[in-house]
Amino acid sequence: MNLQVSSIVIEVGGRRLLRAGDLRFERGVVNCIGGRSGTGKTSLLRVLIGGQGASLAEGTVRFQGEDANGFRPKAGNDIVLMQQGAPLWPQWTALENTWMPWAVQNGVYGFWRRKRTAQTRGAKRLEELRLSREIWSRSPSRLSGGERRRVALAAALVFESGCLLLDEPTANLDRDSTEVICSLLSRAAKNHLIIVTTHDPDLLARDDGWVQFRIEASDSPESESQLIPMVLT
Amino acid sequence: MFSLLDSYRDVFRAAVISTLWLNSLALLFGLPLALTLFALRTSRIATIRFAAAAVNELLKGLPALVVMFWLFLCLPLVSSWRVSAGTAAIIALALNYAVGAAEILRSAWQAVEPDLRNGLGLQGIPRFAGLAFFEAPLLITSAAPGLLAQLATTIKLSAIAAFIGYEEVFHATQGLIQQTYRPVELYTALAFFYVALVLAISGCEAAFRRFRAVPVAPDR
């Protein structure tokens, strides 16, 4: 499992925001991208998953060696994005928010086939993320920022996708919760390709099975930021 | 004091049934109309959005009483169509309910975080399944209290049907007052009736909220 970018330039609203040379994101490690706000971290993830809001102006993205330009996630595709801010559906409980998206991924009929498995998977992920059962039945409005983020992460993990893109998964979390998530990601990296964007200095300093990348902001607003690999010393 | 009500029990029963029937039909026609207006007002096509907004504003500006009188008294004068008192009242109340309900639905829709909707596409969830399992339940959950409050307003407004002779509870009360000259008991009873009906609707709203709080836990 790998994801490769070659000489890409990412455009947002007609503005060239970010460029990168030849980079390869591998399974087995957590690929961690750091950078200041507005340098294009979220846009990069959106381009990788083929979502709205950002586009590839130049270069190629290869997923498993196949050209992923114009790639769009479809039911059954093995890539999933946990969005920044961890949005959760307010009408569903924390537990329902974890299993419903995967259960519904194959449409209305697929939902009834997957429901029970999805519920079990959701509960398992919440347990792994050390969210107590008392929290499972809470509505998102009654969750703290950290709990919301862990529920959103559990929802992303329920997909058991080959590739997980996580946009700032540890923002607003205390150190203990951050550690829980980091060790879970390190374990999950054995079976998944994981790309994480973050501001968190704790994550940016990790080297135990984490590969660091940085987005360096350009000096002038007209030129784009640059994504580069980083060797921690 | 209220023994008078017992004497006219049958008259009241018929009037209450008539009032409930009138409001049920207003809701039956008003809700689909509200959903249609809402769907058109949130259309991706600007022309449709603009046309729906224009219709909505026009209907919002029309008092239900004027619509009812116009349908009942003026329509037969300018065309060959005759509209019964009941039909005129149902149309006026349904239009009134639909305009308010469409606005409530639109507000509830606009309150949904854009990231939630974008997330459906990013997770590969098909459009219809996303609508059925995520967007529609959210819309219903967030709009239900407002829609029930709008229904309570419509029920109170339905007393205007008495002005064109529709035999609902206010009309029956006025008739009895003319016969018995006992307005205190009868208007007080009428007030209790409306309050009880509105309280029942509030109870439905509370029950709905409680029902939604039940978690769907995995089978063990």
Interface residues (C-beta under 8 A of the other chain):
Chain A: I49 G51 Q52 G53 P73 K74 A75 G76 N77 V80 L81 Q83 G85 P87 L88 W89 P90 Q91 W92 T93 L95 E96 W99 M100 P101 W102 V104 Q105 G107 V108 G110 F111 R116 Q119 T120 G122 A123 W136 S137 S139 F159
Chain B: E113 D115 L116 N118 G119 L120 G121 L122 Q123 G124 I125 P126 F128 A129 G130 A132 F133 F134 P137 L138 T141 S142 R212 A213 P215 V216 A217 P218 D219
